[in-house]
Amino acid sequence: MNLDTANPGDLVAEYQTGPIPREQLALYAEASGDSNPLHLETTFAQKAGFDDVIVHGMLGMALLGQLVSTQFAAFTLTKFDARFVAVLPVNQSLRCTAKLVSHTANGLTLDLEAFDGDGKSIIVGNAVLARP
């Protein structure tokens, strides 16, 4: 979509991940130092009320950030906020979206959201980007 002709509320970028496997959770846990058993041990996750392990919230946020960094690479990210509104089970995909909030000569503001495969909102946030 052409940002110069986009209106507030328009979908300006979208990114679909593949299923997030438990191997990716293990790699993320090692890299981040977040070895919470909710993300790594099925038995522990089941005792906590889940069917299986769940994806790290910060991994989901990183995937949402990947949408911004790849689709808006010409801009400089100056602010990125996110709030986790639901959990994502292992082996599910995320559909990450960016909607235009405002577009000025200095940059743009985006509303961000990540959805699971059923369309349920998992992460909501926003990003402010400056023109180079």
C-alpha positions in Angstrom: 0.0 0.0 0.0 1.2 3.5 -0.8 1.5 5.4 2.5 1.0 8.7 0.8 -2.5 7.8 -0.2 -3.4 5.7 2.9 -6.0 7.0 5.3 -6.1 6.5 9.1 -7.4 3.0 9.9 -6.1 1.5 6.6 -4.2 -1.8 6.8 -0.7 -0.8 5.6 1.2 -4.0 6.3 0.7 -7.6 7.2 3.0 -10.5 8.1 2.1 -14.2 8.6 4.4 -16.4 10.5 4.5 -20.1 10.1 3.5 -22.3 13.0 5.8 -21.6 16.0 7.2 -25.0 17.0 8.5 -26.0 20.4 12.1 -26.1 19.0 11.7 -22.3 18.4 10.6 -21.9 22.0 13.7 -23.7 23.2 16.0 -21.6 21.1 14.3 -18.4 22.2 14.5 -19.5 25.9 18.2 -20.1 25.5 18.9 -16.8 23.7 16.7 -14.7 26.1 17.4 -16.5 29.3 13.6 -17.0 29.8 13.4 -20.6 30.7 10.0 -20.4 32.4 8.6 -24.0 32.2 5.3 -22.7 30.9 7.1 -22.4 27.6 9.2 -25.6 27.7 7.5 -28.3 29.8 4.2 -29.8 28.7 3.4 -31.3 32.1 4.1 -28.0 33.9 1.9 -26.1 31.4 -0.9 -28.6 31.9 -0.7 -28.2 35.6 -1.1 -24.5 35.0 -4.3 -25.1 33.0 -3.0 -25.1 29.5 -3.2 -27.9 26.9 0.5 -27.6 26.1 3.3 -25.1 26.4 2.6 -21.6 25.3 4.7 -19.2 23.2 6.8 -16.6 25.1 5.0 -13.2 25.0 8.2 -11.5 24.1 8.8 -13.9 21.2 5.4 -12.9 19.9 6.3 -9.2 20.3 9.5 -9.8 18.5 7.6 -11.3 15.5 5.3 -8.3 15.6 8.4 -6.1 15.6 9.7 -8.0 12.6 6.6 -6.7 10.6 7.7 -3.1 11.4 11.4 -3.6 10.7 10.9 -5.4 7.4 7.9 -3.4 6.0 9.1 0.0 7.2 12.8 -0.4 6.9 13.3 3.1 5.4 12.0 4.6 8.7 13.6 4.8 12.1 11.7 3.2 14.9 11.4 5.7 17.8 8.7 3.9 19.9 7.3 0.4 20.1 4.8 -0.6 22.8 2.8 -3.8 23.1 0.4 -5.4 25.5 -0.3 -9.1 25.8 -4.0 -9.8 25.7 -4.0 -13.6 25.3 -1.6 -16.6 25.2 -0.5 -18.3 22.0 -0.3 -22.1 22.1 2.7 -23.8 20.6 2.5 -24.8 16.9 0.1 -21.9 16.1 0.8 -19.1 13.6 0.6 -15.4 14.2 -0.9 -12.9 11.7 0.7 -9.5 12.4 -0.9 -6.3 11.1 -0.2 -2.6 11.0 -2.9 0.0 10.6 -2.1 3.6 9.9 -3.0 6.0 12.7 -1.3 9.1 11.3 1.1 10.1 8.6 3.0 13.4 8.7 6.1 14.9 7.0 8.1 13.7 10.1 6.9 10.1 10.1 4.0 7.9 10.9 2.2 6.2 13.8 0.9 2.6 13.5 -1.5 0.5 15.5 -0.1 -3.0 15.6 -1.9 -6.3 16.4 -1.1 -10.0 16.3 -3.8 -12.6 15.9 -3.7 -16.4 16.3 -4.9 -18.8 13.6 -8.6 -18.4 14.7 -8.4 -14.6 14.5 -8.2 -14.0 18.3 -6.1 -11.0 19.3 -3.0 -12.0 21.1 -0.9 -8.8 21.2 -1.9 -5.2 20.6 0.5 -2.2 20.4 1.7 0.7 18.5 4.8 2.0 16.8 6.1 5.5 16.0 8.5 5.8 13.1 10.5 8.8 12.0 11.5 9.6 8.4 15.2 9.2 7.7 
